[in-house]
Amino acid sequence: MAVLDDLAGRDRGDEAVMIFREPTDPDAAVVADAMIRAGNVSDDQYARLLAAADRLYGPPQVTRAVAFDAFGTLVHIRRKRHSFERLIRRARSRAEALPSPMVQPIGLADYAAARGLPHPDAELAMLNEELATITLYPDTLDALRRVHKQGVKVAVASNLALPYAAPLKALLSDLVDIWHFSFDAGAIKPDRAFYASLTARLGCEASELLMVGDTWRDDIVGAVEAGSRARWVNREGRASHARRFIVARELSDAYPDRRRAAQMTELEPVRISINANLAYLHSQRWAVQAGLLRQALEDAADAEKVAAKRALDDHYDMRDQPETSRAALMRNAIATIAARKHV
């Protein structure tokens, strides 16, 4: 594959290939997916791929808020009637002159009047029928409760028209901290303005937000391009190579660190183990290096002893700093896995 050859031939090629092959970071998954579709690697994509690799070396990212898409993620419509679409088709010549009902708080009747159409009795009946069939997925309430128990804010962030908001709130109001709809925000996912106003309302940094949704472009690419993290919900389990590493078939697998072992890449359990046992691993690594530095001091020529003593003293300063070992431990893990796979 031309993409793999290109990555392998660049600086830090083993890391780049590993992250490309197993892109558990959502940014890496978006970049890898774009590379596969384009069949090549741009310098910007490569830089983003290495940035995703570097995040593996750092502490786990903090999640202060989880935003869930609504339709297709938390709820589904058993009987879709597409009332707004019918009105748009009836007045197509004036469609571009009016804002979409997705970016303005307007009901169906008012939208018809704004388009110069007669009162939409048939479309209103269809809309009411549609709204009455909005149903929760079986795992929705449990997933939202679990996030709340972690002390994490919950948002519902969705592209929709005004009439669809009330049924959602009736089903989920006790478990949602922030409702963020496109008709209120004046922007539609994947627009960055949608995500910027979402994080502003949640009072968190973009990197502290996890977006969970079923639409790759709107919920995953949009969130990642805005600087957030994302998990893709695909209840049918169909996912391309790059996307399958961040896909969740159930909401129970979408919250951070709750993916089943069978869904994890080879590197993920290693990273989790390093994070959980960092103090012990650091002490062992520190002791080995201390022994090597002491031996180097004993073997050093007189002219080199001052520098060797300084290196040993500097090493002692890191004895109680386990974070200094995380990156090296991760690099060793990546190198070991890459060598086994003959990357």
Helices and strands as residue ranges (DSSP letters): H 2-8, H 13-21, H 26-38, H 43-57, E 65-68, E 75-77, H 83-90, G 92-97, H 108-114, H 121-132, E 134-136, H 140-149, E 153-158, G 162-164, H 165-172, G 173-175, E 178-181, H 182-185, H 192-202, G 206-208, E 209-213, I 216-221, H 222-225, E 229-233, G 243-245, E 247-248, G 251-253, G 261-263, H 267-276, H 278-299, G 302-304, H 305-317, H 323-340
